[in-house]
């Protein structure tokens, strides 16, 4: 039951953050080539809070929920498998920028040896606790 409560709290905060961000984006004036509203600092504060909540409750949250919520924070977590039973979640890499529909592409990820883990959960934990993970 705790998992559902944590997940719901994160989801509600994420939706509130998205609403603020959407309102800010709607303030963009094409003629001015600028926003008419100041960027709400709460957007970044909420992102920090969401990330910390995910990190704290990661072992009780569904994997897909974690990855999807991280992507909403502007991260690009990629779950990788090495065909030898090891998993990694990468955030660094190179890929073409795509807009719209998915395309065929090649991607390159930077994986350090210690990022490979025996389970998906351990790989996510490595990603979330890596000091280079920035939101």
C-alpha positions in Angstrom: 0.0 0.0 0.0 2.9 2.4 0.7 4.0 2.0 -2.9 0.7 3.3 -4.2 0.7 6.2 -1.8 4.3 7.2 -2.8 3.5 6.7 -6.5 0.4 8.9 -6.2 2.2 11.6 -4.3 4.9 11.7 -7.0 2.4 11.6 -9.8 0.4 14.5 -8.3 3.5 16.6 -7.8 4.6 15.8 -11.4 1.2 16.9 -12.8 1.3 20.1 -10.7 4.8 20.8 -12.1 3.7 20.1 -15.6 0.8 22.5 -15.3 3.0 25.3 -14.1 5.5 24.6 -16.9 2.7 24.5 -19.5 1.4 27.9 -18.2 4.9 29.3 -18.5 5.3 27.9 -22.1 1.9 29.5 -23.1 3.3 32.9 -22.1 5.7 32.8 -25.0 5.1 35.8 -27.3 6.2 35.2 -30.9 6.4 38.9 -31.7 8.6 39.6 -28.7 10.5 36.3 -29.1 10.4 36.1 -25.3 8.2 34.9 -22.5 5.8 37.4 -20.9 6.0 35.6 -17.5 9.0 35.0 -15.3 10.1 31.4 -15.1 8.5 29.9 -11.9 11.3 28.7 -9.7 8.9 26.2 -8.2 9.3 24.2 -11.4 12.9 23.4 -10.5 12.1 23.0 -6.8 9.4 20.5 -7.7 11.8 18.6 -10.0 14.3 18.3 -7.2 11.6 17.1 -4.8 10.3 14.5 -7.3 13.8 13.2 -8.0 14.4 12.8 -4.2 11.1 11.1 -3.7 11.9 8.7 -6.5 15.3 8.0 -5.1 13.9 7.4 -1.6 11.0 5.1 -2.7 12.6 3.5 -5.8 12.5 0.0 -4.4 8.7 0.2 -4.0 7.9 1.9 -7.3 7.2 0.2 -10.6 10.2 0.4 -12.9 8.3 1.9 -15.8 6.9 4.6 -13.5 10.5 5.5 -12.4 11.8 5.8 -16.0 8.8 7.7 -17.2 8.9 10.2 -14.4 12.6 10.7 -14.8 12.0 11.5 -18.5 9.4 14.1 -17.5 12.2 15.8 -15.5 14.2 16.2 -18.7 16.4 13.1 -18.1 16.9 10.4 -20.8 17.3 7.2 -18.8 18.1 4.3 -21.1 17.7 0.7 -19.8 20.4 -1.5 -21.5 21.2 -5.2 -21.4 24.5 -6.7 -22.4 23.4 -10.3 -23.4 25.4 -11.6 -20.5 22.8 -11.0 -17.7 23.8 -7.5 -16.8 21.7 -4.3 -16.8 22.6 -0.7 -16.9 20.7 2.6 -16.9 22.6 5.2 -19.0 21.9 8.9 -19.1 24.9 9.9 -21.2 25.1 9.2 -24.8 24.8 10.4 -28.4 21.7 10.2 -30.6 20.0 12.3 -33.3 17.5 14.8 -32.1 14.1 13.7 -33.2 10.9 15.6 -33.4 7.6 13.9 -34.0 7.3 10.3 -34.9 9.9 7.7 -33.9 12.6 7.1 -36.5 15.3 4.5 -37.2 18.5 5.7 -35.5 21.8 4.7 -34.0 22.5 5.5 -30.4 25.7 5.4 -28.5 25.8 5.2 -24.7 28.7 5.7 -22.3 28.7 2.9 -19.8 31.4 2.5 -17.1 32.1 -1.0 -15.9 30.6 -0.4 -12.4 27.3 0.7 -14.0 26.5 -2.9 -15.0 24.4 -4.7 -12.4 22.7 -8.1 -12.1 19.2 -6.7 -11.8 17.2 -3.8 -13.3 16.5 -2.5 -9.8 20.2 -2.4 -9.0 20.9 -0.6 -12.3 18.2 2.0 -11.5 19.7 2.5 -8.0 23.1 3.0 -9.6 21.7 5.6 -11.9 19.7 7.4 -9.2 22.6 7.5 -6.7 25.3 8.3 -9.2 26.7 11.7 -8.2 26.7 12.8 -11.9 23.0 12.4 -12.2 21.6 15.9 -12.7 18.0 17.0 -13.0 
